[in-house]
Amino acid sequence: MFGEKKKKKKKKKKKKKKKKKKKKKKKKKRPQCRLTKKQQQQKTAVLRIDLLHPHPHHHQIRGGRRIMKEYGD
């Protein structure tokens, strides 16, 4: 009764599972609204005028010379 003590069973340690990193989904860029032919012409006209005498409120247009060449001003 008091003599032999029962040996305690050692508990096995559970191995921790590594968490897999979730890949971030890339947001698809939505296509911008296509301009109609008339709107496109108006836009280029504004650019052309802007190149000749830039409006102070308009941002500087990059590649100005290229546009000039295209529209032969």
Beta strands, then each sheet from edge to edge (+ up, - down):
end
